Structures are given as C-alpha cells and as structure tokens.
Amino acid sequence: MTETTLHKNLVAGVLEVLEQCFGKKVYADKVIERILKTNKNWGSRDRAFVAENAYEMVRYWRLLWWFADSEPSLKRRDLWRFFGIYWLWKGNKLPNWDVYEHFEKVHFPRLSSLELGVRESFPGWLCRQAEMELGEEWPAIAEELNVPAHLILRTNTLKTNRESLMNRLVLEGLEPEAFAYNDVGIVLKKRANTFRLDSFKEGWYEVQDGGSQLIAPYLQVEPGMRVIDACAGAGGKSLHLAAQMENKGTLLSMDIEAWKLNELKKRARRNGAHNIETRAIESSKTIKRLEASADRVLLDVPCSGTGVIKRNPDTKWKLDPSYLDRVQNMQFDIVSRYSQMTKVGGKLVYATCSIFPSENELQIERFLQTHPEFSLEGQQRIMPSGEGTDGFFMARMTRIS
C-alpha cells in the first residue's frame, strides 16, 4: 500500500460531485467545473485530485458498491465509507480520521471472477442491450470505455499548422504528440487546462476528440460550397468544416437550441471562421425553406452517447431504455426531414457518438428503404480505442434524384 496524504476538504469535494451527479442528475463535468470555480485557492494538484477521483468513482460506481456489499446511498456517512473502500482498492492507506476509526476489512476478489456488468461497472439493462447489439465485441469495448480519454486538440488551419502549433505548445509547457489518423490532431497524454493558454485564446486550436475530428472530412466539402450543419450545437464540427472550406462559400450552422449557437458565434470569432452563418430551427418551416439548397448536409444527430462514456462516464448511469427508444425515433425523424435540404448530386452525412447498430447501420438501412432518392456511398464505425478516441459512426449518402 502507498502512503498518500489525503485532505478532508478535497475528499469532501469528490463526495459533493457524487451527490450532485447521482442525486440531482447533473453531469459530473458541470459539477466539477462549478466546484473548482468556487474553490479558487486550490492548486493544480488539488484540482486534479478532485476531478480524477470523482470521475473514477463515477466510472466504477456499481463495482465499488458491490465491494461495499451495500445498495448505493448518497448519505454523507455512507459516502465517506464508500470513498474509504475506493481508496483502499486503489492500493492506498486510509488516514487516521474519525470516519475511518472502526473501518472493517474489505475483501477485494479477483476482478476476472466477477460478471462483466459488475466488473466493468455498467447497469444491467445497458449490459444486456450491448450484448444483444454487439455480441462478442462487447467485453473488449466495455473495458475500453473505462479507460479515461486522452485530451486531444484539433489544429485550426485557418491560423496555423500542426507543426507550428506543437512547437508553440512545447514552449507553453505541454508535451504534445501528433495524432496518428489525420494531419491536424494533437494528443496531450497529461491533463492540462488548455483554455488558459494564449495559443487557445488566439484561436490556434479547439479541444476535440480524435474520432470526432474524422467526421467533418467525411463530408468531403470544398471551398465555395453551400454547406449545412443542421445539428450544430456549440459548433465543434462547424469550425472544422469552416477550416476545410478555407472560409470560402457559406456554412449554415443550425440547431433547435439558440443559446448553443451563441456559443458557436464566440468560438467562430476566436477561430477567424468568417463564413459561418447561424440560424435557430424554430419550426419545420425553417427546414422546408432550405429544401434542395445545400451541396453538403451534416446531421450529427442526438444519440445515446454510448460512444463517449470514456469521456463522460456518468452517461451510463443517466441513460435508460425508454430514452434509447425515444432517441431512435428522433434520429429517424431528423434524417427523414432534414435530408431534404440536400441538392440532387449533393451529399449527406449522418453521424452519431453511439456504438449501437440500432442507432447507426440499422437507421441508415431503414432510411434508404423509405428514401430511394438517396444512395449509400459508404459508412464507418469508429470504436473507442487505445488511441484515446471515443466511439462514433458516420454514413455518407448521395442524393440521386
């Protein structure tokens, strides 16, 4: 066992994340962000301690309660004990605090002896769904989803290139490595607050997962085109598309949530992306007015988020079977209606951050059966990998009539 100094206020910070995440269904990253803002006197090690241990306890929530031989509880007394079990499991010694004075011995069995759902800490229903959809692929994927994601940047080619950015990041104290699957990605294996760096403030890069960076190029945009990103959100892929279009042509970024588009406008200014126009989707008329108007349409549709559990571990605890059904209906509705914005001869890309065929290949199959005006050009699944990437799916279709 290793001797690591624990501080009660930091452990209390971790427990607050668990209370908010599981008690009030707030996403862990939002809780952590708020707690770190509230405790400005914490140093970088303190902040890292709270973030890393909170994420790890969320990640292994089911397994840790199995060790505790108890039903999950959010009472503070139970959470202090829960943290003690976690801390011992990680190979550390417990401090001589009152809360651990009568701490009973905990037996940690070999993980290989436990069923997959407990060992890899997934809800039973989600495990069964994944086994049904992914078969023998699931155990390896489940294990990979518990490996924390790397921090990956995408070079903004409107302002610089990867080599220049990597040199600058070194001067700013980071250890960048080139991402293997494109010429703009950079992997940072050590966590860092990249948003404080001048290189970020000057728009030299965006934080974007490596798998996500493969979606915009799949659309095959060219400078001068009219392109629609119809589920743009805060615009990570819109910014990538603008760079690929070299700021030439028109990129219409749309979303049903206008506040997200306001965030995109700020990011576009920082990136120097001048060809982005934002438009809130207020009704079905917004879509109908754009019928057959775009050379390229990107539909990064709402999904289960099962591909990004590596990055957002509490996704697996917030999902439920009814949401999976609802989101699949939503996906089919969006691709059926929004696809009509594609010109004849134009291309449509449907994308998700899900690993389930029911949200991916089967949706495309169903769409093509009911929309003969489109033909499939290709589709690709990106599984969560040791490169630190999340799981994504993309399908490219051409409008033929």
N, C-alpha and C positions, 0 to 999 in steps of 0.2 A: 504493500500500500504506500501511496505517496503522501507527503505532507504538504498540503496547500492551505494557505491562510484564507479562511472564509471571513467575510464581513456581513454582519446581520442585515445591514441596510440593503446590501446588494442581493442577498438571498430573498429578502422581502420584495425587492423589485421583480425578481423572477416569479415569485408567487403571485404578485399582482397581475402579471401577464397571464398566468394560468387562470386566475379568477375571471378576468375580463374576456379572455378568449373562449373559455368553456361556459362561463356563467351568463355572459351578455352577448355571446356570438360575434364579438368584434374580432377582426383578423389580427393575428399576432403582430404583423409588421406595423400596423397602425398603433397598437398599444405600446409596442417598444419605442416607436418614434415619439409618442407623447411622453412616455416616462423619461426618455433621455433628454427631451427638451425641458422637462420640469426639473431635472437634476443636473443643472449646468456645471456644478462643481465636480462632477465625476470626471476622472481622467479617461484616457483611451482604453486602458486595461479594464477599468470598472465597466465602461460601456460595453466592451466586448464580452465581459463575463456575463452580464445580464442578457444580452442578445443571444449569445451562443448557447448558454444553458437553458434559456427559455425555449428556444427553437428545438433543442434536443429533447427536452421533456415533453413538448407537444408531439414531436415525432414519434416517441416511444410511449405515449400515454397508456395504451392498452397493456403493453408488456410490463410496464412499471407497476400498474395496479394489480397485475397478475402476481408479480413478485410480492406485493403488499398483502396478497390474499384478501382483497377487500374490493367492494364496489367503489367506483370513483366518487370522490367527495370534494367539495370546494370549501369546507370548513377550514379555517386557518390552522387549527391544531393538526388536522389530518394532512394538510398540505406541507406543514413543517416535517412531519414524519415521512411523507412522500418524497420530499427533497432529500431527506437522510438516506432513504433507500437508493435513490438515483445516485447520490454522491458516493455511496459505498460500491454500487455497481460499476461506477467509473474507475474504481481502484483507489479511491481516496480515503483518508481517515476523517472521522467526524470530530468536530471540536467539542470541548467540554462546556457545552451550553446547557442551560436548564432543560430546554426542549428535548435534548438527547440524553438526559441523565439516566433514564430507565429504558434505553433503546434496546429492544430484543434483537437477537442474532437473526440475520436474514440469510436464507439459503438460495443461492443463485444456481439453478441447474444448467447443464449444457444447453445452449440455445437450439442446437440441432435436434434435441429431443422434443421440442415443442412444435405444435401445429403451426402452419405458415401464418395464419391470421394473428396469432399471439406473438410469434417470434418476430415477424416484420411489423407488427402493430398496425393492423388495418381492421376496420369494422367488419363483422362477419358478413353482412349483406354485400359490402363492396368487394370483399374477397371472392364471394360466390359469383358475383357478376363478372369479375375479371377472369376467373377460371372458365366461366362459360364462354366469354368473348375471346380470350387469348390462349386458352388451353395450356399447353406445356411451356409456353413463353412466359407465363405469369410469374412463377417463382423468381426468376432472374430479374425481371422488371421490378417486382416488389422490393427486392433487395437494393436495386439501383436507385429507386425512388427515395430511399432513406439515406443516401449519400448526399451531404449538403452540396448545393450547386456552387460552381465557381462564379466569381464576379467577372463578367465578360463585357467588353466595351466594343462599340462599332465606330470606326473612324468616320468622321464627317468629311467626305471627299469634296464637298463644296469649299472647304477651308484648308485641307491638308491631305497628306497621305499617311499610310500606316507607319512607314519607316520614320518619318519626321515626328509623328505622334509618340512612337515608342521611345525615341531619343529624349523627347521632352518629359515623358513620364518618369524616365530614369532620373532626370535632373530634379524632378519633383519628389524623388524618394521612393518610387514604386519599382516593382520587379515585373515588367510586362513580358509576355510570351506571345508569339504570333499564333492565332487560332488557325488550325490546320485546314478548315474546309472553305475558306474564302480569303480574299486579299484585303479585307477591311477589319476583321475581328482581332481583338487582343484579349488574352486571358490573364487575369490577375489572381494567382492562387492564394495570395494573402489578402485578407479583407482590408479595405481602406475606405475612408469617407471621401470618395472621388468628387462629390459635389462641391467640396470646399476648394478644389484646385483651380488655379487660374485657367488651365487648359480647358476645363469644363465650362467655366464662366464665359470663355471666349468662343465656345461652340465647336471645339475641335472634335468632340465625340459625344455619344449618347451611351448610357448603360442599356444593353440589350442582349438577351440570351443568344447564344450561338445558333441554336435551332431556329429561333425567331428571325435571325438575320438571313436565313435561306429562303424565306417566304417572298419578300419583295422581288428578288431576282427571278423567281419562278414565274412572275407576271410578264417578264420579257418586255419591259417598257423601253421606249426610245425617246430621245429629246424631241419636243414638238408635238407629242401626242396629247390627246384629251383622256385623262385617267380619273377614275372614281374609286376612292377608298371609302366604301359605304358603311363600314362598322369601325370607324377610325379611332374611337376612344380618345385617349390623350395623344395619339398620333405617332407612336414609335415607328410604325411601318410607313406612314405617310412621309416622315422625314427621310427615311431610307429611299423611298420612291423618288422624292424631290431631288436627292443627290444623284440618283441614277438617270434622272431626266435632265441633269445639268442645269436645272432652273428654267428649262425651255419647255413651252407648252403649258397646259393647265392641269392642275391636280386638285380635284374637288374632294375635300375630306368631310364626310358626313357622319352624324351619329344622332341617336334619339335623345341623348343627354347633352344639352348645350354647354353645361359647365365644363365638360371634358374638352370640348372644342376650344374653350377659352384657354385652357392649359396648353393645348396644341399651338395656339397663336403665339404664346410666350416662347415656347420651345422653338418655333419656326423663326422668330426674330433672332434668337441666340444662334441658331444654326445658319442664318443667312439664306433660308429657303424662301424665296420670293414668289414662287409660282403656286403656292398653296392658297386655295380659297376654301373657307369653312362654311358649312350650311347645316343647320339643325333639321332633322327629319320631323316635321310637325304633324304630318298625316300621310296617307297613301298617295295623296296628290303630289307631294314633293317628289316621290319616286316616278309617278306617271309622267310628270312634265319632262323627265330626263330620258324617256323611252328611246332606245336605239341611238343614244348620243355619244357613247364612250368607246374609244379604241380598246381600253382595258378596264376591267372592273375587278376589284379585290373585295371579297367577302370573308373577313376574319370573324366568323360568327360566334355568338355566345356558346359556351360549351361547359362540360362538367369540370374542366380544369385538371383532369386526372394526369395530364402530361406534365404539369408544373408542380406536383406535390413535393418534388425535390426542393423547390424554391419556396413554396407555400405549404408547409406540412399540415397546417390545420384544415386545408381543403378536405382532407379525407374524413374529418370529424364533422364538417359542416354540410357535406353532401347528404342527400337522402334519395331513396328510389323514386319518389314522386317527382323530385326536381329533374332527375335523369329523363323521365318520360316527358315532362314539360319542355325541357330544353331541346329534345329531339324534334318535337312538333314545331318549336320556334325556329329551329335551323331550317327545316323543310319549307316553312312559310317564307323565311327571308330569301333563301336561294331561289324559290319559285318566283317571287315578285321582283326582287332586286336584279335578278339576272337579265330582266328585260331592258335594263339600261345599256346593255352591250350591243354595239353595232353589228350588223351582218359582216362577217370577216374579222370581227374583234374577238378578244379572248377574255375569259372569266376564270378567276382562281377562287376556289372555295378552300378555306383553311380553318383549322381548329387547333387548340392546345390540349386535345384529348388523345388517349391511347386506345379508345374503344372503337372497333369497326362499326358499331351501331350508329355512331356519330360521324363516321368517316366514309369508308368504302360503301357501306350499305345505303347511306344517304345519297351518295353520288349515283349509285345504281338505280335507286328509286327516282331521282331527279331526271336522269336520262330516259327512263321508261316513259315519263309523263311529259318530257320536253324534247321531242325529236328534233327541234331546231338547233340543238347543241350536240356536239360530238366530243368524246373524251380524247385528249391529246396525251395525257399521262397523269399519274398520281404517285405520291411518295409519302411514306411514313418515316418519321424520324423518332427513334425510340430514345428515352432517357439513357445517357451514355456516360462512360468513364471520362469523356472529354469535358464533362461538366454540363452538358446541354440538357435541356428539357425535352419533353416529347411533343411532337407536332405532326400534323397531317396536312397535305396540300394536294389539290387536284386541279389540273388546268384543262379547260374546255374551250372549244372554238364555236362561235355561232355561225351555223352554215346556212340558215335561212331566216 
